[in-house]
Amino acid sequence: MHETALLQNLLSAAEEALAPYEVEKVERLTVKAGVLANLLPDALDFAFETLTPGTIFAAAELVVETLPIGARCLGCGAEYEAEKLPAACPMCGGEQAEVLSGTEAYLDNIEFSLKGESQ
């Protein structure tokens, strides 16, 4: 289940980003994941629930935003977005494309409260 390893890496990155601050708790983590990243939402949620108890992420909400596939048509060179493959080029109808994006998964945003900050 690569969702667990991915989430461990994202939580480590979040901890590193938050290290300079006196964080009381994290409210929300936003992850952006491409359609081709092959992430199962239920598995990602399960990994989050498993890895966060007793941490600053324990009460946080995990938000996963799906990114479309970015492609460049090998026939005419047009760049376009698609929800799945194969996707015909909207300009020329060609079905051969170079994938430019849609395989990525990254931590996009961390919402948190500082110690002593009024709620």
C-alpha positions in Angstrom: 0.0 0.0 0.0 2.0 3.0 -1.2 -0.5 5.4 0.3 1.0 4.7 3.8 4.6 5.4 2.6 3.5 8.5 0.7 1.6 9.8 3.7 4.6 9.2 6.0 6.7 11.3 3.7 4.0 14.1 3.5 3.7 14.2 7.3 7.5 14.3 7.6 7.6 17.2 5.2 4.8 19.0 7.1 6.7 18.5 10.4 9.8 19.9 8.9 7.9 22.9 7.5 6.3 23.6 10.9 9.5 23.1 12.9 10.3 26.8 13.2 6.8 27.6 14.7 5.3 26.7 18.0 2.4 24.8 16.6 -0.4 23.7 18.9 -2.2 21.7 16.4 -2.7 21.3 12.7 -6.3 22.0 11.4 -6.1 20.9 7.8 -3.6 19.3 5.4 -4.3 19.7 1.7 -2.7 17.2 -0.6 -2.8 17.5 -4.4 -2.7 14.3 -6.3 -2.7 13.7 -10.1 -5.2 11.3 -11.6 -2.3 9.0 -12.6 -0.8 8.9 -9.1 -3.0 5.9 -8.5 -3.9 6.9 -5.0 -6.9 5.2 -3.4 -8.8 7.7 -1.3 -9.9 5.2 1.3 -6.4 3.9 1.7 -5.1 7.4 2.1 -7.7 8.2 4.7 -6.9 4.9 6.6 -3.2 5.7 6.5 -3.9 9.2 7.9 -6.1 7.8 10.7 -3.4 5.2 11.5 -0.3 7.5 11.5 -1.7 10.7 13.2 -2.9 9.7 16.7 -0.8 11.4 19.4 0.7 13.9 16.9 -0.1 17.5 16.1 -2.0 16.1 13.1 -4.4 14.0 15.3 -7.4 16.4 14.9 -6.6 17.6 11.4 -8.7 17.2 8.4 -7.0 15.6 5.3 -8.2 17.2 2.1 -7.2 15.5 -1.2 -7.6 17.5 -4.4 -7.4 15.7 -7.7 -5.3 17.2 -10.5 -6.1 16.4 -14.1 -3.7 14.9 -16.6 -1.7 17.5 -18.5 -0.8 16.3 -22.0 0.8 17.5 -25.2 -0.4 16.2 -28.5 2.4 14.5 -30.5 0.5 15.3 -33.7 -0.1 19.1 -33.5 1.7 20.1 -30.3 -1.4 21.4 -28.5 -1.3 21.2 -24.7 -4.5 20.2 -23.0 -6.0 18.6 -19.8 -7.8 15.3 -19.6 -9.5 13.3 -16.9 -8.3 9.9 -18.2 -6.3 8.2 -20.9 -6.4 7.8 -23.8 -7.7 11.3 -24.4 -8.1 12.6 -27.9 -6.5 16.0 -28.6 -9.2 18.7 -28.6 -7.5 20.5 -31.4 -6.8 17.8 -34.0 -8.3 14.6 -32.6 -5.0 12.9 -32.4 -4.7 10.1 -29.7 -0.9 10.1 -29.2 0.2 12.4 -26.4 3.1 13.1 -24.1 2.0 13.2 -20.4 3.2 16.4 -18.8 1.5 16.1 -15.5 -1.0 14.1 -13.5 1.4 11.7 -11.8 2.4 13.9 -9.0 1.3 13.9 -5.3 2.4 16.7 -3.0 1.6 18.6 0.2 0.0 21.9 -1.0 -1.2 23.6 2.2 -1.0 23.3 6.0 -3.5 25.2 8.2 -2.5 25.3 11.8 -2.8 27.2 15.1 0.0 28.4 17.2 0.4 27.8 20.9 -1.3 30.6 22.9 -3.2 31.7 19.8 -6.9 32.4 20.6 -9.3 30.1 18.7 
